[in-house]
Amino acid sequence: MVPDSPCPGKQGACSENHHLTSPLQTAVVIRIPLAETGSRTLHNHLYAIYRRDNSMNTLIIYKSYSKMNTEKVAKAMAEAVNATLKKVEEAKPEDLTGYDLIGIGSGIYAGKYHKDLYKLLEKIPRLEKDMFVFSTAGSPDEKYEKPMKELLAGKGARVVGEFRCPGAAGLLGLTWANKGHPDEQDLGRARTFAKGLIKG
Ligand SMILES: Cc1cc2nc3c(=O)[nH]c(=O)nc-3n(C[C@H](O)[C@H](O)[C@H](O)COP(=O)(O)O)c2cc1C
């Protein structure tokens, strides 16, 4: 049985093993029956393992318009962790509720994440969630992530990761830097990064 919340209404130990489905968790339960431990803490710990292994609900919102580089990265991450993927143009503030982990991605334009992402996030008073940021840029640099991380932290978010990679840069069909990026290696790094967040 797949639950969507930790044993609602149970203040003491949970004697039903209905949250625990993986072989590892089953093994733990056999060795330490929850009914015998009387431990709510243990129960919650096992539930946290369950969520990370099986059902961490992830949303990725991104802006990409120049060479669609950021879209490639966002898609690779979403496929790797079975995340919901939304273009910022399609996202509404209420869409961010109900997720355990939210990623915000953008190309870097004149030194910044795209303004549409700021417009969306500024409509949300509090964002007390695990979040991560990612970007593609002509010259990837952590300085580009900083203002977005500060905005998220100011809303109560825990920024649990950041990822950046080179993106082909150019306009009107011309490319003057990073031709072919993000390439397969970049996308592999993006997948590994996203999986790392889910596994904790
Ligand atoms: C209008 C514009 C401004 C840019 N400004 C920067 C910049 O300040 N720093 C940088 O490293 N790259 C810059 N770039 C390169 C982009 O960040 C890079 O091509 C990125 O991968 C584009 O993402 P996208 O294809 O998802 O839109 C700029 C590109 C454009 C089109």
The ligand as a Tripos MOL2 file, in Angstrom:
@<TRIPOS>MOLECULE
LIG
   31    33     1     0     0
SMALL
NO_CHARGES

@<TRIPOS>ATOM
      1 C1         20.3200   38.0030  -24.4810 C.3       1 LIG1
      2 C2         21.3610   37.0640  -23.9370 C.ar      1 LIG1
      3 C3         22.1530   37.4630  -22.8700 C.ar      1 LIG1
      4 C4         23.1330   36.5920  -22.3500 C.ar      1 LIG1
      5 N1         23.8770   36.9760  -21.2750 N.ar      1 LIG1
      6 C5         24.7710   36.1310  -20.7370 C.ar      1 LIG1
      7 C6         25.5480   36.5070  -19.5940 C.ar      1 LIG1
      8 O1         25.4020   37.5900  -19.0310 O.2       1 LIG1
      9 N2         26.4630   35.6180  -19.1080 N.ar      1 LIG1
     10 C7         26.6460   34.3890  -19.6720 C.ar      1 LIG1
     11 O2         27.4770   33.6260  -19.1860 O.2       1 LIG1
     12 N3         25.9050   33.9830  -20.7440 N.ar      1 LIG1
     13 C8         24.9800   34.8220  -21.2840 C.ar      1 LIG1
     14 N4         24.2360   34.4370  -22.3750 N.ar      1 LIG1
     15 C9         24.3620   33.0590  -22.8840 C.3       1 LIG1
     16 C10        23.2240   32.1910  -22.3180 C.3       1 LIG1
     17 O3         23.2200   32.2100  -20.9040 O.3       1 LIG1
     18 C11        23.3160   30.7480  -22.7690 C.3       1 LIG1
     19 O4         23.2990   30.7020  -24.1650 O.3       1 LIG1
     20 C12        22.1940   29.9390  -22.1720 C.3       1 LIG1
     21 O5         22.4930   28.5830  -22.3180 O.3       1 LIG1
     22 C13        20.8590   30.2530  -22.8360 C.3       1 LIG1
     23 O6         19.8850   29.4350  -22.2870 O.3       1 LIG1
     24 P1         18.6000   28.9850  -23.1140 P.3       1 LIG1
     25 O7         19.0660   28.3930  -24.4160 O.co2     1 LIG1
     26 O8         17.9480   27.9890  -22.2200 O.co2     1 LIG1
     27 O9         17.7570   30.2150  -23.3060 O.co2     1 LIG1
     28 C14        23.2910   35.2910  -22.9180 C.ar      1 LIG1
     29 C15        22.4930   34.9070  -24.0110 C.ar      1 LIG1
     30 C16        21.5410   35.7850  -24.5150 C.ar      1 LIG1
     31 C17        20.6860   35.3270  -25.6770 C.3       1 LIG1
@<TRIPOS>BOND
     1     1     2 1
     2     2     3 ar
     3     2    30 ar
     4     3     4 ar
     5     4     5 ar
     6     4    28 ar
     7     5     6 ar
     8     6     7 ar
     9     6    13 1
    10     7     8 2
    11     7     9 ar
    12     9    10 ar
    13    10    11 2
    14    10    12 ar
    15    12    13 ar
    16    13    14 ar
    17    14    15 1
    18    14    28 ar
    19    15    16 1
    20    16    17 1
    21    16    18 1
    22    18    19 1
    23    18    20 1
    24    20    21 1
    25    20    22 1
    26    22    23 1
    27    23    24 1
    28    24    25 2
    29    24    26 1
    30    24    27 1
    31    28    29 ar
    32    29    30 ar
    33    30    31 1
@<TRIPOS>SUBSTRUCTURE
     1 LIG1         1 GROUP 0 **** ****
